[in-house]
Amino acid sequence: MGLQRRQGNLDAAPPIDRAVVETSIPFRLDALHWSGFHTRVVLALGITWVLDGLEVTLAGALSGALKESPTLHFSNFEVGFANSCYLAGAVLGALGFGWLTDRIGRKKLFFITLAVYLAATAATALSWSVASYAVFRFLTGAGIGGEYTAINSTIQELVPARYRGWTDLIINGSFWIGAALGATSAIVLLDPNWFDVDLGWRLAYFTGACLGLVVFVMRLWIPESPRWLIIHGQPDEADAIIRDIERSVTGHAQDRSPVDDQDRPLPAWPKLKLRMRDHTPLSEVAHTLFKVYRERSLVGLVLMIAQAFFYNAIFFTFALVLTDFYGIPAGQVGWYILPFAAGNFLGPLVLGRLFDTLGRRPMIAFTYGMSGILLAFSGYLFAIGVLSAKTQTIAWMIIFFCASPAASAAYLTVSETFPLEVRALAIALFYAVGTGVGGVAGPVLFGALIDTGSRDSVFAGYLLGAVLMLVAAAVGWRYAVPAERRSLESIAQPLASVE
């Protein structure tokens, strides 16, 4: 059997926080080959990043339309402020929902956060003032931020170790499918020949709400994490789920000793002894993150801050650069986002497998380092005025071919290098701090720099982003954990583990 309860008193079941269970489930999950089940997981989880990509792209592509709107009439600063409200909502949503994810499970949060997202993004389309727009963007961000924690936890806990890096990068990279959808929507809906300027941007936000409805059905494909269930006092349900997964992959459960291709017996499954608990106190979370795994926390924080500033500062003000410095009409910005999105999606697709073969540390150093160098060089070309709108877009496309897997690697690093009991909250905390420091400040800073009308001022902002990425590359090379093809339990032993 995959599970065996161990009790000191056979006359009465012990309370959850004292019962010990023996399980082979983590090893059985890692032993599975890629299957239709894992593909369905990728599709159902990747849709969240599609939604986020759609939201962020719409925010960037619609900035010109919001400035031209007779109802809202945004300034560049107000565009940046509203985008920062979205990111601030994502920060607080990640923290609150991340705490709940570790307490009540991954799957329940999928539907709660999705409901928040759907309601808020539909409400954004009905905004009547700058203040109402900012509030609704804040709530939209809260829903998306909450999704990050549950989904990254689930990726790590359901996908076999040898596929984990590539899968995580692909799912996070699907953000750019949403970006392409957002750009296409903007092209059509901001065309004055089709829609009035004040109606077009409202319909664009309804696009996100409609796409979100599809997610409700897709989420039914995803089971609760068996790893989470074991520790939280539900070993029988965990056993039933792993059996169902195994039957869908191999045609039979793997609860007995494994065999090779000729049905010859192999060594029995190793087992973990875990003491079940109903929750993990925040004091233990803090001790784990900031004392036991202090170095890993530093790595996660540096990677998150660098990529958050780099991405959000540039992408949220993408349209402003095109409109203010290159004279591109607001309705045409979507055409420039499409190749940009293609580079961002191709990066994880092409380089993702190298994170599982060459390893985490060299690939983190390479992707972060190259992103910083390329941004500094292209920023200089922008400052001296030798780039056109097309060549600027090509430069961004090349830069973010490297930056996209770098950003995804930050989530991968944080989500696989801490114990299961604190995984979701760790993702939430480092995402929140990284986005709060690097992401929220970035759009406001760049909006102000663009308002100056000075290319040199914008170049200074690009240099700051480049330096942050180069620092992160050095930290990743020196201190990142070589987690490739290793089980989660060998990277970070569960807090509930019993020797």
C-alpha positions as CSV (number, residue, x, y, z in Angstrom):
1,M,0.0,0.0,0.0
2,G,1.1,3.6,-0.6
3,L,-0.1,4.6,2.9
4,Q,0.1,3.1,6.4
5,R,-1.1,4.9,9.5
6,R,1.1,4.3,12.6
7,Q,-0.7,4.7,15.9
8,G,0.5,4.4,19.4
9,N,-3.0,3.7,20.8
10,L,-5.0,1.2,18.8
11,D,-8.2,1.8,20.8
12,A,-8.6,5.4,19.5
13,A,-7.4,7.3,16.5
14,P,-4.9,10.0,17.5
15,P,-5.6,13.7,16.7
16,I,-4.4,14.9,13.3
17,D,-1.5,16.8,14.7
18,R,-0.1,13.6,16.3
19,A,-0.9,10.8,13.8
20,V,2.0,9.6,11.7
21,V,1.6,8.2,8.2
22,E,4.1,6.3,6.0
23,T,3.8,7.1,2.3
24,S,5.4,6.3,-1.0
25,I,3.2,8.8,-2.9
26,P,5.9,11.4,-3.7
27,F,8.1,8.7,-5.3
28,R,5.2,7.3,-7.2
29,L,4.4,10.7,-8.7
30,D,8.0,11.3,-9.7
31,A,8.2,7.8,-11.4
32,L,5.4,8.5,-13.8
33,H,6.1,9.2,-17.5
34,W,4.6,12.2,-19.3
35,S,0.9,11.5,-20.2
36,G,-2.4,13.0,-21.1
37,F,-3.0,13.8,-17.4
38,H,0.1,16.0,-17.3
39,T,-0.9,17.7,-20.5
40,R,-4.3,18.5,-19.1
41,V,-2.6,19.9,-16.0
42,V,-0.5,22.2,-18.2
43,L,-3.5,23.4,-20.1
44,A,-5.7,24.0,-17.1
45,L,-3.0,25.8,-15.1
46,G,-1.5,27.6,-18.0
47,I,-4.8,29.3,-18.7
48,T,-4.2,31.5,-15.6
49,W,-1.1,33.0,-17.1
50,V,-3.0,33.5,-20.3
51,L,-5.5,35.6,-18.3
52,D,-2.7,37.5,-16.6
53,G,-1.0,38.1,-20.0
54,L,-4.3,39.3,-21.4
55,E,-4.8,41.7,-18.5
56,V,-1.3,43.1,-18.5
57,T,-1.3,43.5,-22.3
58,L,-4.6,45.2,-22.3
59,A,-3.4,47.6,-19.6
60,G,-0.4,48.5,-21.8
61,A,-2.1,48.5,-25.2
62,L,-5.2,50.4,-23.9
63,S,-3.2,53.2,-22.2
64,G,-3.4,55.4,-25.3
65,A,-7.1,54.8,-25.5
66,L,-7.6,55.7,-21.8
67,K,-5.7,59.0,-22.4
68,E,-8.0,59.7,-25.4
69,S,-11.2,58.6,-23.5
70,P,-13.7,61.5,-23.1
71,T,-14.8,60.0,-19.9
72,L,-11.5,59.2,-18.1
73,H,-8.9,61.2,-20.0
74,F,-5.9,59.7,-18.2
75,S,-2.5,61.4,-18.0
76,N,0.7,59.3,-18.3
77,F,1.1,59.4,-14.5
78,E,-2.5,58.1,-14.0
79,V,-1.8,55.3,-16.5
80,G,1.2,54.3,-14.4
81,F,-0.7,54.7,-11.1
82,A,-3.6,52.5,-12.3
83,N,-1.1,49.8,-13.4
84,S,0.7,50.0,-10.0
85,C,-2.7,49.5,-8.3
86,Y,-3.1,46.3,-10.3
87,L,0.3,45.1,-9.1
88,A,-0.4,46.2,-5.5
89,G,-3.6,44.1,-5.6
90,A,-1.6,41.2,-6.9
91,V,0.8,41.6,-4.0
92,L,-1.9,41.6,-1.3
93,G,-3.9,38.9,-3.1
94,A,-0.9,36.7,-3.2
95,L,-0.2,37.1,0.5
96,G,-3.8,36.6,1.6
97,F,-4.6,33.7,-0.7
98,G,-1.2,32.2,-0.3
99,W,-1.8,31.8,3.4
100,L,-5.2,30.2,2.7
101,T,-3.6,27.9,0.0
102,D,-1.4,26.3,2.6
103,R,-4.3,26.0,5.1
104,I,-7.3,24.8,3.0
105,G,-5.6,23.4,-0.1
106,R,-4.6,24.2,-3.6
107,K,-7.8,23.3,-5.5
108,K,-10.3,25.3,-3.4
109,L,-8.4,28.5,-4.0
110,F,-8.5,28.0,-7.8
111,F,-12.2,28.8,-7.8
112,I,-12.2,31.5,-5.1
113,T,-9.5,33.5,-6.9
114,L,-11.0,33.0,-10.3
115,A,-14.3,34.4,-9.1
116,V,-12.6,37.5,-7.7
117,Y,-10.8,38.0,-11.1
118,L,-13.9,37.6,-13.2
119,A,-16.0,40.0,-11.1
120,A,-13.3,42.6,-11.0
121,T,-12.3,42.6,-14.7
122,A,-15.9,42.8,-15.8
123,A,-16.3,45.8,-13.4
124,T,-13.2,47.4,-14.9
125,A,-15.1,47.7,-18.2
126,L,-17.8,49.7,-16.4
127,S,-15.3,52.3,-14.8
128,W,-16.6,55.8,-14.7
129,S,-13.6,57.6,-13.2
130,V,-9.9,57.3,-12.6
131,A,-10.6,56.3,-9.0
132,S,-13.1,53.5,-9.9
133,Y,-10.8,52.2,-12.6
134,A,-7.9,52.0,-10.2
135,V,-10.0,50.2,-7.5
136,F,-11.3,47.6,-10.0
137,R,-7.7,47.1,-11.3
138,F,-6.6,46.5,-7.8
139,L,-9.2,43.8,-7.3
140,T,-8.4,42.2,-10.6
141,G,-4.8,42.0,-9.5
142,A,-5.8,40.5,-6.2
143,G,-7.5,37.6,-8.0
144,I,-4.6,37.0,-10.3
145,G,-2.0,37.3,-7.5
146,G,-3.9,34.6,-5.5
147,E,-3.8,32.3,-8.5
148,Y,0.0,32.4,-8.6
149,T,0.5,30.7,-5.3
150,A,-1.9,27.8,-5.7
151,I,-0.9,27.1,-9.3
152,N,2.9,27.2,-8.8
153,S,2.5,24.9,-5.8
154,T,0.4,22.5,-7.8
155,I,2.8,22.4,-10.7
156,Q,5.6,21.4,-8.4
157,E,3.6,18.7,-6.5
158,L,2.0,17.0,-9.5
159,V,4.7,17.0,-12.2
160,P,7.5,14.4,-12.2
161,A,10.9,15.8,-11.1
162,R,12.6,15.2,-14.5
163,Y,10.0,17.4,-16.3
164,R,9.4,20.0,-13.5
165,G,11.6,22.8,-14.7
166,W,10.5,22.8,-18.4
167,T,6.8,22.4,-17.4
168,D,7.0,25.3,-14.9
169,L,8.6,27.6,-17.5
170,I,6.1,26.6,-20.2
171,I,3.1,27.3,-18.0
172,N,4.5,30.6,-16.8
173,G,5.4,31.4,-20.4
174,S,1.8,30.9,-21.5
175,F,1.4,34.4,-20.2
176,W,2.4,35.5,-23.6
177,I,-0.4,33.7,-25.4
178,G,-2.6,35.9,-23.4
179,A,-0.5,38.9,-24.4
180,A,-1.1,38.0,-28.0
181,L,-4.8,37.7,-27.4
182,G,-4.8,41.0,-25.7
183,A,-2.9,42.6,-28.5
184,T,-5.2,41.2,-31.1
185,S,-8.2,42.3,-29.1
186,A,-6.8,45.8,-28.9
187,I,-6.1,46.0,-32.6
188,V,-9.8,45.2,-33.4
189,L,-11.5,47.0,-30.5
190,L,-9.4,50.2,-30.7
191,D,-10.0,50.6,-34.5
192,P,-12.2,53.8,-34.7
193,N,-13.8,52.4,-37.9
194,W,-15.3,49.6,-35.7
195,F,-15.9,51.0,-32.3
196,D,-16.0,54.4,-30.6
197,V,-12.8,55.0,-28.5
198,D,-14.7,55.0,-25.2
199,L,-16.5,51.7,-26.1
200,G,-13.5,49.8,-27.5
201,W,-11.4,49.7,-24.3
202,R,-14.5,48.6,-22.3
203,L,-15.2,45.7,-24.6
204,A,-11.5,44.7,-24.4
205,Y,-11.8,44.1,-20.7
206,F,-15.0,42.0,-21.2
207,T,-12.7,39.8,-23.4
208,G,-10.9,38.8,-20.2
209,A,-14.1,38.1,-18.3
210,C,-15.4,35.8,-21.1
211,L,-12.1,33.9,-21.3
212,G,-12.2,33.4,-17.5
213,L,-15.5,31.6,-17.8
214,V,-13.8,28.8,-19.8
215,V,-11.4,28.3,-16.9
216,F,-14.2,27.1,-14.6
217,V,-14.7,24.0,-16.7
218,M,-10.9,23.3,-17.2
219,R,-10.2,23.5,-13.5
220,L,-12.3,20.4,-13.0
221,W,-9.5,18.4,-14.6
222,I,-7.1,19.2,-11.7
223,P,-7.1,17.1,-8.5
224,E,-6.0,18.3,-5.1
225,S,-2.3,17.8,-4.4
226,P,-1.8,14.3,-2.9
227,R,1.3,15.6,-1.1
228,W,-0.8,18.3,0.6
229,L,-3.6,15.9,1.5
230,I,-1.2,13.5,3.2
231,I,0.2,16.1,5.6
232,H,-3.1,17.7,6.3
233,G,-4.8,14.6,7.6
234,Q,-6.4,13.1,4.5
235,P,-4.2,10.2,3.6
236,D,-7.1,8.0,2.2
237,E,-8.1,10.7,-0.2
238,A,-4.5,11.2,-1.2
239,D,-4.2,7.5,-1.9
240,A,-7.4,7.5,-4.0
241,I,-6.1,10.4,-6.1
242,I,-2.7,8.9,-6.8
243,R,-4.3,5.7,-7.8
244,D,-6.6,7.5,-10.3
245,I,-3.6,9.4,-11.7
246,E,-1.6,6.2,-12.1
247,R,-4.4,4.4,-13.8
248,S,-4.8,7.3,-16.2
249,V,-1.1,7.2,-17.0
250,T,-0.1,3.5,-16.8
251,G,-3.4,1.7,-16.8
252,H,-2.9,0.4,-13.2
253,A,-2.0,1.7,-9.7
254,Q,1.6,1.5,-8.6
255,D,0.9,0.8,-5.0
256,R,2.9,-2.4,-5.0
257,S,6.7,-2.8,-5.6
258,P,7.7,-1.5,-9.0
259,V,8.8,-3.8,-11.9
260,D,10.9,-3.2,-15.0
261,D,9.8,-3.6,-18.6
262,Q,10.1,-7.4,-18.4
263,D,8.0,-7.5,-15.2
264,R,11.1,-8.2,-13.0
265,P,10.8,-6.8,-9.5
266,L,12.7,-3.7,-8.7
267,P,13.5,-2.4,-5.2
268,A,10.4,-1.5,-3.2
269,W,9.2,2.1,-3.2
270,P,11.0,4.2,-0.6
271,K,8.7,5.7,2.0
272,L,8.5,8.9,4.0
273,K,7.2,9.1,7.6
274,L,5.1,12.2,8.0
275,R,3.4,13.6,11.1
276,M,0.0,14.9,10.0
277,R,-1.1,18.4,10.9
278,D,-4.0,20.7,10.1
279,H,-2.0,23.8,9.6
280,T,1.5,25.3,10.0
281,P,1.8,28.2,12.5
282,L,3.1,31.5,11.1
283,S,6.0,31.4,13.6
284,E,7.2,28.1,12.1
285,V,6.8,29.6,8.6
286,A,9.0,32.6,9.6
287,H,11.6,30.3,11.3
288,T,11.8,28.1,8.2
289,L,12.1,30.9,5.7
290,F,14.3,33.3,7.5
291,K,16.5,31.1,9.6
292,V,16.6,27.5,8.3
293,Y,16.5,28.5,4.7
294,R,17.9,32.0,4.9
295,E,20.2,31.7,1.9
296,R,17.5,30.3,-0.3
297,S,15.2,33.2,0.8
298,L,17.8,35.7,-0.3
299,V,18.1,34.1,-3.7
300,G,14.4,34.0,-4.2
301,L,14.0,37.6,-3.1
302,V,16.8,38.9,-5.4
303,L,15.4,37.0,-8.4
304,M,11.9,38.2,-7.8
305,I,12.8,41.9,-7.4
306,A,15.0,42.0,-10.5
307,Q,12.5,40.3,-12.8
308,A,9.5,42.3,-11.4
309,F,11.1,45.6,-12.0
310,F,12.5,44.6,-15.4
311,Y,9.3,43.3,-16.7
312,N,6.6,45.5,-15.2
313,A,8.5,48.8,-15.7
314,I,9.1,48.1,-19.4
315,F,6.0,46.2,-20.4
316,F,3.4,48.4,-18.6
317,T,4.9,51.5,-20.4
318,F,5.5,49.7,-23.7
319,A,2.7,51.6,-25.4
320,L,3.7,54.9,-24.0
321,V,7.2,54.6,-25.5
322,L,5.7,53.8,-28.9
323,T,3.2,56.6,-28.8
324,D,5.2,59.3,-27.2
325,F,8.7,58.7,-28.8
326,Y,7.8,57.0,-32.1
327,G,4.4,58.5,-32.9
328,I,2.6,55.2,-33.2
329,P,-1.2,55.7,-33.0
330,A,-2.8,54.1,-30.0
331,G,-4.9,51.8,-32.1
332,Q,-1.8,50.4,-33.8
333,V,0.1,49.5,-30.7
334,G,-1.2,45.9,-30.7
335,W,0.7,45.1,-33.9
336,Y,3.9,45.8,-32.1
337,I,3.0,43.7,-29.1
338,L,2.5,40.5,-31.2
339,P,6.2,40.0,-32.1
340,F,7.1,41.0,-28.6
341,A,4.8,38.3,-27.2
342,A,6.2,35.8,-29.7
343,G,9.7,36.3,-28.4
344,N,8.6,36.0,-24.8
345,F,6.8,32.7,-25.4
346,L,9.5,31.2,-27.6
347,G,12.1,31.8,-24.8
348,P,10.7,29.3,-22.3
349,L,9.8,26.9,-25.1
350,V,13.3,26.8,-26.6
351,L,15.4,27.3,-23.4
352,G,13.1,25.6,-20.9
353,R,14.5,22.0,-21.3
354,L,18.0,23.3,-20.6
355,F,16.9,24.1,-17.0
356,D,16.4,20.3,-16.5
357,T,19.5,19.2,-18.4
358,L,22.3,21.9,-18.0
359,G,20.8,22.8,-14.6
360,R,19.2,25.6,-12.7
361,R,22.3,27.6,-11.7
362,P,23.9,28.1,-15.1
363,M,20.6,28.8,-16.9
364,I,19.5,31.3,-14.3
365,A,22.9,33.1,-14.6
366,F,22.7,33.0,-18.4
367,T,19.2,34.2,-18.8
368,Y,19.4,37.0,-16.2
369,G,22.8,38.1,-17.4
370,M,22.0,38.2,-21.1
371,S,18.8,40.1,-20.3
372,G,20.6,42.8,-18.5
373,I,23.4,43.2,-21.1
374,L,21.0,43.4,-24.0
375,L,18.7,45.9,-22.2
376,A,21.6,48.2,-21.5
377,F,22.8,48.0,-25.1
378,S,19.4,48.6,-26.6
379,G,18.7,51.4,-24.1
380,Y,21.8,53.2,-25.3
381,L,20.7,52.8,-29.0
382,F,17.3,54.2,-27.9
383,A,19.0,57.2,-26.1
384,I,21.0,58.2,-29.2
385,G,18.0,57.9,-31.4
386,V,19.1,55.3,-33.9
387,L,16.1,52.9,-33.4
388,S,12.8,53.1,-35.2
389,A,9.6,51.7,-33.8
390,K,10.2,48.4,-35.7
391,T,13.8,48.0,-34.7
392,Q,12.9,48.9,-31.1
393,T,10.3,46.1,-31.1
394,I,12.9,43.7,-32.6
395,A,15.3,44.7,-29.8
396,W,12.7,44.1,-27.2
397,M,11.8,40.7,-28.8
398,I,15.4,39.5,-28.5
399,I,15.8,40.8,-25.0
400,F,12.7,39.1,-23.7
401,F,13.5,35.9,-25.4
402,C,16.1,35.6,-22.6
403,A,14.1,37.6,-19.9
404,S,11.0,35.4,-20.2
405,P,12.6,32.2,-19.0
406,A,14.6,34.2,-16.4
407,A,11.3,35.6,-14.9
408,S,9.7,32.1,-14.9
409,A,12.9,30.7,-13.3
410,A,12.3,33.1,-10.3
411,Y,8.9,31.4,-9.7
412,L,10.4,28.0,-10.3
413,T,13.2,28.6,-7.7
414,V,10.9,29.9,-5.0
415,S,8.3,27.1,-5.5
416,E,10.6,24.1,-5.4
417,T,13.2,25.0,-2.8
418,F,11.1,25.3,0.3
419,P,9.2,22.6,2.3
420,L,5.6,21.7,1.2
421,E,4.0,23.1,4.3
422,V,5.2,26.6,3.5
423,R,5.5,26.4,-0.3
424,A,2.4,28.5,-1.2
425,L,3.1,31.2,1.4
426,A,6.8,31.3,0.4
427,I,5.7,31.9,-3.3
428,A,3.3,34.6,-2.1
429,L,5.8,36.3,0.2
430,F,8.6,36.6,-2.3
431,Y,6.3,37.4,-5.1
432,A,4.7,40.1,-2.9
433,V,8.0,41.6,-1.8
434,G,9.6,41.4,-5.3
435,T,6.6,42.9,-7.0
436,G,6.1,45.5,-4.3
437,V,9.7,46.7,-4.5
438,G,10.3,46.1,-8.2
439,G,6.9,45.9,-9.8
440,V,4.8,48.5,-8.2
441,A,7.5,51.2,-8.3
442,G,8.6,50.4,-11.8
443,P,5.5,51.6,-13.8
444,V,5.2,54.8,-11.8
445,L,8.9,55.5,-12.2
446,F,8.9,54.9,-15.9
447,G,5.7,56.8,-16.4
448,A,7.3,59.8,-14.8
449,L,10.5,59.3,-16.9
450,I,8.5,59.1,-20.1
451,D,6.6,62.3,-19.1
452,T,9.9,64.2,-19.1
453,G,10.1,63.6,-22.9
454,S,13.8,62.9,-22.4
455,R,15.3,59.8,-24.0
456,D,18.3,60.1,-21.6
457,S,15.9,59.9,-18.6
458,V,14.3,56.7,-19.9
459,F,17.7,55.3,-20.7
460,A,18.6,55.8,-17.0
461,G,15.6,53.7,-16.1
462,Y,16.7,51.0,-18.5
463,L,20.1,51.0,-16.9
464,L,18.7,50.5,-13.5
465,G,16.7,47.5,-14.7
466,A,19.9,46.1,-16.4
467,V,21.9,46.4,-13.2
468,L,19.3,44.6,-11.2
469,M,19.3,41.7,-13.7
470,L,23.1,41.4,-13.6
471,V,23.1,41.4,-9.8
472,A,20.5,38.6,-9.9
473,A,22.6,36.6,-12.4
474,A,25.6,36.7,-10.0
475,V,23.4,35.7,-7.0
476,G,21.8,32.9,-8.9
477,W,25.1,31.5,-10.2
478,R,26.6,31.6,-6.7
479,Y,23.7,30.6,-4.4
480,A,20.9,29.0,-6.4
481,V,20.0,25.4,-5.5
482,P,20.8,22.7,-8.2
483,A,17.3,21.3,-8.0
484,E,17.1,19.8,-11.5
485,R,15.7,16.2,-11.7
486,R,15.5,16.0,-7.9
487,S,12.4,15.1,-5.9
488,L,10.9,18.0,-3.9
489,E,11.4,16.0,-0.7
490,S,15.2,15.7,-1.3
491,I,15.5,19.4,-2.1
492,A,13.6,20.5,1.1
493,Q,12.5,17.9,3.6
494,P,8.9,18.4,4.7
495,L,8.5,20.0,8.1
496,A,6.3,17.1,9.1
497,S,8.9,14.5,8.3
498,V,9.6,12.0,11.1
499,E,13.0,10.4,11.3
